[in-house]
């Protein structure tokens, strides 16, 4: 009887550890966008730091990555250039100098201005805490370069002076949900290094 109890305790502990590990890199974005599966193996990812040393993102080692900066922002662009444009996505993360309000009116204004400017329609949106910071996201779609176009954007308020913007562009109609979940997975791996 005592042996069975020990086995049961070990089994429950094992389940708890597995559950804890599976949620390690998940955020409210996983729930909002119904994403759970992991596409990327950690050993196949490399860390890339922006030039101003504000954040680090992880991307597959085989992807082409470019860094850009000016006085107002620091960006990392990355994409899988070995795949057709309609099978992957363009992933762009930037830390921008400026204040970003995080109330409903400001969110609506940002989203509506973007939709109007880009001639896109809102598919879905949400908000919550990302890396313990206020954030909101939206998914829009339309047509660009004669392809169906989907655009996922996440804004994360870093401080009164800076905010993080994740922008992912998807072309074509194939595996949109899967590609969006891949975007969420990479986004969940971002580390913000500065709070100023």
C-alpha positions in Angstrom: 0.0 0.0 0.0 2.8 2.4 0.9 4.6 1.6 -2.4 1.4 2.4 -4.4 1.1 5.7 -2.5 4.7 6.6 -3.4 4.0 5.8 -7.0 0.9 8.0 -7.0 2.7 10.9 -5.5 5.5 10.6 -8.0 3.0 10.4 -10.9 1.1 13.5 -9.6 4.4 15.4 -9.3 5.4 14.4 -12.8 2.0 15.7 -14.2 2.4 19.0 -12.3 5.9 19.5 -13.7 4.8 18.7 -17.3 1.9 21.1 -16.9 4.2 23.8 -15.6 6.6 23.4 -18.4 4.0 23.4 -21.1 2.7 26.8 -20.0 6.1 28.4 -19.6 6.1 30.4 -22.8 2.3 31.0 -23.0 0.5 34.3 -22.5 -3.0 35.6 -22.9 -2.3 35.7 -26.7 -2.4 31.8 -26.8 -5.9 31.8 -25.3 -7.2 34.7 -27.4 -6.0 33.1 -30.6 -6.5 29.5 -29.6 -2.8 28.6 -29.9 -1.2 25.7 -28.0 1.2 23.7 -30.2 4.8 24.4 -30.4 6.3 24.7 -33.9 9.9 25.7 -33.0 12.6 23.7 -31.2 14.6 25.8 -28.8 17.9 24.4 -30.1 17.0 25.7 -33.6 16.5 29.3 -32.4 19.0 32.0 -32.0 18.7 35.2 -29.9 18.9 38.5 -31.7 19.3 41.8 -29.8 18.2 45.1 -31.3 20.9 47.7 -31.8 19.7 49.9 -28.9 19.7 46.9 -26.6 16.0 47.3 -25.6 14.8 43.8 -26.4 15.8 40.3 -27.5 13.8 38.1 -29.8 14.4 34.5 -30.8 14.1 33.4 -34.4 15.0 30.3 -36.3 18.7 30.2 -37.2 17.9 29.6 -40.9 15.9 32.8 -41.2 17.2 36.0 -42.7 17.4 38.8 -40.1 18.1 42.5 -40.5 18.5 45.2 -37.9 17.4 48.8 -38.3 17.6 51.8 -36.1 17.2 55.6 -36.0 16.7 58.2 -33.3 13.1 57.1 -32.7 13.1 53.3 -33.0 15.1 50.1 -33.0 13.8 47.3 -35.2 14.5 43.6 -36.0 13.1 42.2 -39.2 13.2 38.5 -39.8 11.6 36.0 -42.2 12.1 32.5 -43.6 13.3 33.3 -47.1 13.6 29.6 -48.0 9.8 29.4 -48.3 7.4 30.9 -50.7 5.9 34.2 -49.4 2.4 32.5 -49.1 3.9 29.8 -46.8 5.6 31.9 -44.1 5.3 35.4 -42.6 7.4 38.6 -42.3 8.1 39.3 -38.6 9.0 42.8 -37.5 9.6 43.8 -33.9 10.5 47.3 -32.8 10.9 49.4 -29.7 9.6 52.9 -30.4 10.2 56.1 -28.6 6.8 57.7 -27.7 3.8 57.4 -25.4 1.1 54.9 -26.1 -2.1 55.2 -24.1 -3.7 51.9 -23.1 -7.3 52.8 -22.7 -10.3 51.6 -24.9 -10.6 54.9 -26.7 -6.8 55.0 -27.6 -6.9 51.3 -28.7 -9.9 51.9 -30.9 -8.3 55.0 -32.4 -5.0 53.2 -33.2 -6.8 50.2 -34.7 -9.3 52.3 -36.8 -6.6 54.6 -38.1 -4.5 51.7 -39.2 -7.4 49.9 -40.8 -8.4 53.0 -42.7 -4.8 53.8 -43.8 -4.1 50.3 -45.0 -7.6 49.6 -46.4 -8.0 46.5 -44.2 -10.9 45.0 -42.2 -10.7 44.0 -38.5 -10.9 40.2 -37.9 -10.4 40.1 -34.2 -8.7 42.0 -31.3 -8.0 41.8 -27.6 -6.0 43.1 -24.7 -4.3 42.0 -21.6 -0.9 41.8 -19.8 2.1 40.8 -21.8 5.4 40.5 -19.9 3.6 42.2 -17.0 2.8 45.2 -19.2 -0.4 46.5 -20.7 -0.9 45.5 -24.3 -3.4 45.1 -27.1 -3.4 43.3 -30.4 -5.5 43.0 -33.5 -5.7 40.9 -36.6 -6.8 42.6 -39.9 -7.1 41.3 -43.4 -7.6 42.5 -46.9 -5.6 42.4 -50.2 -2.0 43.4 -50.9 0.2 42.6 -53.9 -2.8 40.7 -55.4 -2.7 38.3 -52.5 -5.0 37.8 -49.6 -3.2 39.7 -46.8 -3.4 39.2 -43.0 -1.7 41.5 -40.6 -1.2 40.7 -36.9 -0.1 43.6 -34.7 0.7 43.7 -31.0 1.4 46.9 -29.0 3.0 46.6 -25.6 3.5 49.7 -23.4 7.0 49.6 -22.0 7.0 52.9 -20.2 5.7 56.4 -20.6 8.5 57.0 -23.1 8.6 53.7 -25.1 6.4 50.9 -26.5 7.1 47.6 -28.2 5.4 46.9 -31.5 5.2 43.4 -33.1 4.0 43.5 -36.7 3.6 40.2 -38.7 2.5 40.1 -42.3 1.0 37.0 -43.9 0.3 36.6 -47.6 -2.0 34.0 -49.2 -4.7 31.9 -47.7 -2.8 28.7 -46.7 -2.5 27.7 -43.0 -3.3 31.2 -41.7 -4.2 29.9 -38.2 -1.0 27.8 -38.0 1.2 30.7 -39.1 -0.5 33.1 -36.6 0.2 30.6 -33.8 3.9 30.5 -34.9 3.9 34.3 -34.6 2.4 34.1 -31.1 5.0 31.5 -30.2 7.9 33.7 -31.3 6.3 36.7 -29.7 6.0 34.9 -26.3 9.8 34.4 -26.4 10.6 38.2 -26.6 12.5 39.6 -23.7 12.3 43.3 -22.9 15.6 44.6 -21.4 14.8 48.2 -20.5 11.9 49.9 -18.7 12.7 53.5 -19.5 
